[in-house]
Amino acid sequence: MQQIRQYFEKFTPLSDDDWHYFSSRLTRESFPKKSLLLRAGQTENHLSFIAEGLVRFYIPKDGDNDLTFSFSFSNDFVSAYDSFLTRQPSIYNVEALTDTVLLRVSHSDLQDIYQNTAAGNIIGRHAGEDLYLTLLRREISLLSESAEERYRKLLADQPRLVREIPLKYIASWIGITPQALSRIRKRVAGIS
């Protein structure tokens, strides 16, 4: 729990009362590797902080052609945030790629935190901003960087976790085939 408090206190000091009120509504849940945190068609009911693990967002397709469009790592927020905000069913799955531990707050509890704590709106705003910036960086990356640049950035930012992500998911996230990723990986290994 201290991990998430430290994250928030980078932005705003939390009184002990506010922290107790917020943390009393957090639940700690563990998910084994490959479990779905949210299935397409379900409505997201949690905003979660990844204490440990790696999460993938993907649009399910027929066969083995799922479309991976995002990853979230330890110390990131994770949520099908559009579904969380609109209370509408998600069109994508959220999956734990590794054994994952989440600190979660429900939609109704978060609304209560917003209304009853001085820091509640700041907490919610920073969580929402974090999720928005992740999506914006992804969109800009797709528009302005080559597949090799996106792979190198992922490798630089999350070297340990890149080894844990199946190559087909990385290829889908970058927007290329697994064969093209294999060629990029050979070039990067030859240069490094």
N, C-alpha and C positions, 0 to 999 in steps of 0.2 A: 504494500500500500504506500510505503514511503516513496517508491519510484514515481508514482503518479503525482504525489504531493510536490516533489521536487520539480517535476515538469511544469506544473501550474505556477509554482512560486518563481519561476523564471519571468513570469509576466505580471504577477500580482501577489502581494503577501496575503496569506490566508490566516485569519484568526483561528485560534484553536477551536472556537465554537463553530465557525463555518466549516473547518476541516472535519470536525466530528460529524456535523450534520450531513456533509457530502459523503464522507467515507462510510457512514452507517447505511447508506443506500447502495454502496458498491457490493457486488457479489464477485467472488473469485471462482472462475470456472475453468476447468482443464478439458482440452479436447485432444483426442489421439490423432496422430497423423492420418490424413485423408478424410477426416470427418467434415461434413458440411455444417458450417455455422448458420447458413441461411440457404434455402433452396429457392430457385426461381418459382414465382407464384405465391411465396410467403411474404408477409409484411414484416419489415425489420422493426424490432421492438427494442433494440439495444444500441447504445453508443458504447464502444469498448476501447480499452487501452491495452495494447499487447505488452504484457509483462515479459513473456518469452514466446518465441516462435516466429512463424512465417505464414502469411495468409495470401491466397490468390483469389482474384475476382475473375470470373469468366462467364461468357455466354455459352450455354450448352448447345452443341450442334450434334447432328447425327454422326454416329460412329465415333471416331477418335479425333474429331476436328474441332474441339472446343476452341473458342476464341478468348484467349487470355488477354485482359486489357489492363490489369494492375496487380501490383504486389504491395503488401504492407509488412513491415518488419518490426522487431522489438522496439519499444518506445514510440510507436506510431499509434494513431487512432485508427480504428477499423469499424466500418459500418456500411451497409447499403444505404448511404446517407440520404439519397433521394427518396427512397422508400420510407426511411425513418421520419423525414420531414413531412412528406405528403400523406403518410399513412396509407399508401397504395402498394399493391404487391410489386415485388422486385421482378425484373426481367432477367436477372443473372444470379449465379450461385456465388457464394463466398465459402471458401474451403481452407481448412488448416492443412498446409503442405508438410508441416512438421508437428510434433507434439507441441501444443500451444496452450499458454495460460493467459486468460483474459481477465481484466478487471472491468466489470460491466455495470452500467446504470440503465434502468428501463426508461422508456419514453415518459411515462407518467411520473416516475421519481425525478427525472431531470426537470420536468415542468415545475414540480414542487420545489426543487433546489433553486431554480430561477426566481421563484416568488419569495422564498423565505431566507435567503442568505444574501449578504452584501456582495460576495464574490461570485455568486451563481451565474449571473449574466456574463461576467468576464470569463469564467470557466467554459461556458457554452460557446461563447464567441471564439475563443482560442481553439477549441476542439473543432468547430466548424471551419474556421480559417485554415487550420492544418489540413483538413480533408480537401478543402477547395484548392489550396496551393499545390497539393500532390497531384490533383487532376489537371490543373493548369500547366504545371511543369511537364506532365506527360504529353499534353496536347502540343505545347510549344516544341518539345523534343521531336514529336512525330513530324511536325511541319518544317523544322529547321536543321535537324541532324540526320546523318546517314545511319544506317543500321549498325555499322561498325562503331560509330561514335556512341550510339545508345548502349551497345554492348560494353564498350570500354568504360563508360560512366557507371554502369551497373557493377562491373568488375571492380572499379575503384571504390565505389560507395559501400558495397556489400560483398567483399571477396569471399568470406567464409560461406555466406548464404548462397552465393552463385553455385557453389558446389552441391548444395542441397536441392536446388531447383532443377527438375528434369529439363533437359535441353529442349524438348518439344514445347514446353511452356515459355521458356525464354525466347525461342524463335517466334512463337505466336505474339508475345508481348512486343518484340522488336518489329514485327510485321513482315517476317520473312519465313522461308521454309527451313526445316531442320538441316537440310543439305547446305543451304547458303550460310547458316550459322556455323556449320562445321568448317566451311572454308574461312570464315572470319576468324574463328578460334585458332585455326592453323596459322593464319597471318599474324595474329596478335601474339601467339606463342613464339613465332619465329622472330618477331621484333623485340619482344621483352627480354 
